[in-house]
Amino acid sequence: QVQLVESGGGLVQPGGSLSLSCAASGSIFRVISMGWYRQAPGKQRELVATINSGGSRNYADDVKGRFTISRDNAKNTVYLQMNSLKPEDTAVYYCDAYIYTSHISFDEYWGQGTQVTVSS
């Protein structure tokens, strides 16, 4: 059993900053990649950023230069620092991870989601 527990999020004014974190726990053999997705009302879930175990990062075009993803491999935790937030960043943010639970078995796991609202 693997769990992803997110924290952070909330309400912030346009131009402000927020930080999200997500910790993976449970029967973890090895975490391959971790990332963040978001889903706004009436829209499909979309990629925000990912980071693999080697530290390679991938960002959606509309968050490049504003968001930074980082990872603590020892803690199986991924972070998302969000700066210069815009109203269009408002969404439920979900943590995602590909995790080996044994040397031959891996799966994709999701967090429960955390609300980020950017509004004046």
Buried (B, 14 or more C-beta within 10 A) or exposed (E): EBEBBBEBBEEBEEEEEBEBBBBBEEEBEBBEBBBBBBBBEEEEBEBBBBBBEEEEEBBBEEBEEBBBBBBEBEEBBBBBBBBEBEEEBBBBBBBBBBBBBEEEEBEEBBBEBBEBBBEE
